[in-house]
Amino acid sequence: MTEPRKIKHVLGLSGGKDSAALAIYMRDTYPDLDIEYFFTDTGKELPEVYDYFNKLEAYLGKDIARLNDDKGFDYWLKQFNNFLPSAQQRWCTIQMKLKPFEEWVKPLIEDGYEIVSYVGIRADEPYRDGYVPTEKFLKVRMPFVEDGLNKQDIINILNNTGLGLPKYYEWRSRSGCTFCFYQRKIEWVKLKERHPEAFEEAKCYEKHLNENASGEKYYWLGMDTPLNTLEDPKRIEEIKRNHEKALKRFEKKRRRNALYEEELIEMVDLDAIYDEVEGGGACITCYK
Ligand code: SF4
């Protein structure tokens, strides 16, 4: 008879509110479970995420392992022939988020472990494909779904610990790379205001892009739209004005709908404000 596998519990932090709340929830609800926390770091993450992790580590009483892809974004950009990653070609997530995780768990699995990975999907959202393990000894569990916790519960967990939301939620809806192509224009405008050096770096990456077979260039904002189009003060004003209008429309809609009970937090609710499914198609590994 084969020996049962040893179990290794792991929990991936993305820098987003849900995984942070899950780490706290697991520590407080299942204190006997020995969980290893990890973060797959592209080296291009928002500075606010690192600040938040320092506080979170203090609360958890444990370090968050940083899993780096040693090669980094510039190396991969060259490998992908100077085509920026995009929603259609999401090589960044695969090379710099998913593969480092697989490399991390591989020796554990070879050493006879089964990996149980805890993911911060909530009870009030549809299941996402996110990370679908192909490895037989890697199991995914969603405690918020199992225990029926929704978005307001998650906000309450973070507030009750005193940690609150990561600071970037003041101006951006998701964690991840400073130049993530899943940002909305209003977030790019805010990136320029909050982290001008990161905006400049994103612009630099647009300098040497290759054209596709049809002679088009794909920039961070999409086809033939370089980032410097967001530097015109009139354009910035227009983006801000449009955002304010969208926000007002959403507030009005909420007031008419008695079902909306949870508090409105502009950047947490940004996808809803623009009538999109939460996450906007981004991978849960990057933002959850
Ligand atoms: S945050 Fe955005 S740019 Fe960074 S790895 Fe994820 S999808 Fe790619």
Residues whose N, C-alpha, C, O or C-beta is under 5 A from the ligand:
A	BS01	SF4	C92 T93 S175 G176 C177 C180 F181 C286
